[in-house]
Amino acid sequence: MRNNFVSLIDAFYAKMTRDLNISPGHIATYLALVNLWTLHSYSPTFIIKPEEIIAYAKLESFQELRDCLKYIEKAKYIKTYSTRIPTNGIGIKLISLYKIDKNSNQNNNRITK
């Protein structure tokens, strides 16, 4: 799994440098999700509580978290799922960016909000 972890981080930085609209909050949120993914034993999908992401990413509010998750999902960094019981948290799946990055090596698509 370590190779997947390193490949995911490398691909994230490669994609992030081409993304003109990404902010420090988005980056911190994504890296917090990657950290939580490692704590969940690299599970393909995992459930986390919003408070965990806010603490790891040092975000100010639930609204900031919602905005960050909305953007990084729209930009195809992650996929979010609602859980059957809302108090259980948010379902997260990290998209395999290293596969996407290889296919769009010269692609300079700009992501808009």
N, C-alpha and C positions, 0 to 999 in steps of 0.2 A: 504493500500500500504506500510505502514511502515514495516510490517512483511516481505514483498517481498524485500524491501530495505535491511533490516538487514540480511535476508537469503542470498541475493545475495552477500553482502560484506563478510559474513562468508564463503560462498562457494568459493569466489574468493581467500581469504587468504589460505584456505585449498588446493585449486588446485595450487596456486602460490608456496607454499612451496615445492611441488613435482616437479615443473617445473625448471629444472636446467639451462635453457637458458634464463630465463626472466631477464630483466635488469631494473634498476631504471626508465629508460625512458618508458618502456612498462607499468610498474606499474603506473607511473604518468599519462600516457595517458589513461589507463583504468579507474582510479579513476576520472580523469577529465570528461570522458564520463559518468560515473555514476552520477556525479554532474550535468552535463548538462541534463541527463535523468530526474532527479528530477525537474529541472527548466522547463522541457517540460511536466510536470504533469504526469510522469510515463507512457508516451505513449509507446506502444509496439515498434513502430519505430518512429524515429524523424530525422529531418534534421538539420545539424549544419554546420557552415562555418569553414573551416580549421583554420582561424585566432582565432576563439574561443577556439579550442582545444589547439592550440599553446600557447595561453595566460594562460589558466587554468593549463596546464601541464608543463609550463615553459620550452618548447622545444626551440631549437635554430633556426630551419629552417623547411621549407616545406619538405625537403628531410628526415629529422629526423622523422617528423610526418608520412610521407608515409611509412618509414621503420617500425615504431612502429605499425601503423595500419595493415600493411601487416603481421607482426609477430603475433599480438594478434588475428587476424582473422584466420590465419593458425592454431594457438593453440586452436581455438574454444572458445575464450572468447567473441567474437562479430561476427556479420555479417555486411558487408558493402554493400551498394547499390548505384549505380550511379543514379543521378536525371536526369530528362528529360532536364533540363537546367543546365549545369555545374556550372554556376555562383550562383545557388541557394545553393550549398553546397553538403555535403555528407550525404547519408541516413545511419543511424546506427540502428542496432537492438542488444540489449544485450541478449546473450544466457542465458537461465535459468541454471546457473551453479549448483544450489543446487539440481536440479533433476539429473544432470549428476554425481555430487559428490556422491550421495547416491548409484547410480548404480555401481560406480567404487571405492568403499571404499578402497579395498586393492590393487587397480591397481596402479602400479608405472611406468606407461609409461613415457618415456622420449620424450620430444618434441624437434625435431631438426629444425634448421633453413633452 
